């Protein structure tokens, strides 16, 4: 049994190494290139220089895309949870983020909004791929918890049905035979 466990752990370690060191950098590079394409679109809008407000919004998006390009490796589930906790505990950072978002909404046009939406999709994909091994490792635990929860829910429903006998007793005492027969009849059996 210990030998089997050793080989399972060895296979998991090999799979983890292959994913983290070979597959994941390629995936990140793919999404980084997509972010570069989006940044090039924003740069062309800055160069075309339609108006001061448009340039300001484009520069905001340009900086945001640069930050995203440089921080793809930070997009993991533990970092997301940690960031959400710290953001909810720090109203100053929340206010700063809200100010930046309001500035963007104030000065941006439709193409910049589409660029932001596309970059958000890319970051969601990166978050998934960066956290894939964690999801796979915790999947047996999550499935076990889900199965136990379903068993407890079913047991609770059965216990509720067994302890609440009043409805059947009242029906037997108060309803005519045909209606009681319909209440207790099996689905495949009909009464005349």
N, C-alpha and C positions, 0 to 999 in steps of 0.2 A: 504494500500500500504506500509506503514511504517512497519507494522507487517511482511509482506512478505519479505521485505528487511532485517529485523532483523533476520528472520529464515534462509534466504540465507547466510547472513554473519556468523551466528552461525554454519551452516553446513560447510561453507568454513573453518572456524577456526578449527572445529573438524577434518576435512579431513587434514588440514595442520599439526595439532598436531600429528595425527596418522602417517602421512607420515614422518615428520621430526624426531619424537621421537621413532618410532617403525620400520617402513619399511626401511628408509634410513640408519640407523646404521647397519642393517643386510646386506644391499646391499654393503655398504662400507667394512664391515667385509669380505664378500665374495671376493671382489676384492683385499682386503689387503692380504688375504690368497693366492690368485693367485700370487701376487707380492712376497710373501714369498717363494713360489715354485720356481719362477724365480731366486730369490736371492740364494736359495739353489743350484740351477744348477751352478750359477756363483761361489759360494763358493767351489763347488767340482772342478771346473776348477782351482781355486786358489790353492787348496790343491794338485792337481795333478802336479802343477808347471812345465809345459812344457818348458817354456822359460821366460826370464826376461821381454821381451816385452809383451808376452801373459799375464803374471801376472799383469803387470802395467795396461793393458787395462781392465782386469777382475776386478782389484781394482777400476778403474774409474766407471765401470758399477755397481759394488757392492755399492759404495757410492751413485751413482745416484738412485739405487733402495731403499736404506735406506732412502734417502731424500723423495722419492715418497711415501714410506710406511708411513712416519711420517707426510706427508702434504696432505693427501687425502682430508681432510676437506676444504682445501683452493681451491680446483678445482671447481670454480663457474664462471658463465658468467661475473658478475661484476668484479671479480678479474682478469679474463682473459683480459678484456678490459683495466683495470687499468694497468696491467703488460705490455700489448702491447704499451700503450701510454708512459709509463715510459721507456721501452726499446728503443723505437724509439727516445726518447729525450736524452738518455744517451749512447753515443758511447763507453764509457769505459766498461759498462756492456756487450754491444754487442760484443766488442772485446774479453772480457774474455770468453764469451760463445763460440765464434768462435774458440778460442784457445783450449778450452776443447774438442769441437767437432773434431777439426783437430787432436788432440792427440789421441782421440778415433779411428778415421779413420786410423791413421798411425799404431797403434799397435793392432787393433782388427782383429779377424778372423770371419768367417761366423756365427759361433754359437752365438757369442756375438752380432753381428748385428741382428740376429733373436730374441735374447732376448730383445734388445732395441725396435725392432718393436712391439713385443708382449706387452711390458710394455707401449708403446705409445697407443696401442689399448685399453688397460685396463684403462689408464688415460683418454682417450676420453669417454669411457663408464661412468667412475666416474663423469666426467664433465657433461655429459648428466643427470645422475640421481641426482646429486647435484643441478642442475638448473631446474629440471622438474617442480617444483611448480611455479617458476618464469615464465617459458614458458607457463604453463597453465593459470596463472593469466593474462598474457599479450596477450594471444591468441585472445580474443574478440577484443581488440584494434588493433592487427595486421590484423585480418580479416576485420575490418571496414576500415582501411586504404587501404587494398588491393582492397576492393569493390569500394571505392571512386576513387582510381587510375584507375581501369578498366572502371568505368563510365566516368571519365574525358577523358580517352584515346578514348573510343568509341565516345563520343561527339566531340572530336577534329577531329577524322576521318570523322565523318558525316559533320561537319562544313567545312572541307577541300573539301569534295566531292561536297557540295552545292556551295561553292564559286568558285570552278574551273569548270565553265560551258563551257569553251572554247573547250574542247575536244569533247563534244557532239555537240556543235554548228558547229565546223569544220567538224565533221563526217557527219552531216546532209547536210551541204552545198557541201561537196566535194566527198562523196562516192556514189556509185550506191545504189539503193533501197535494193537489196539483202544483201549487206554488212551492211547497216544501220540496217536492220531488224535483222541480226545476233547479232549486238552489243546491241540492246535494248530488244531482245527477252528474255522471262523468261526461266528458265532452263527446264521446263517441256513442253514447247510449241515450236514446230519446224515449220519452214516455208518451203513450197515446192519450 
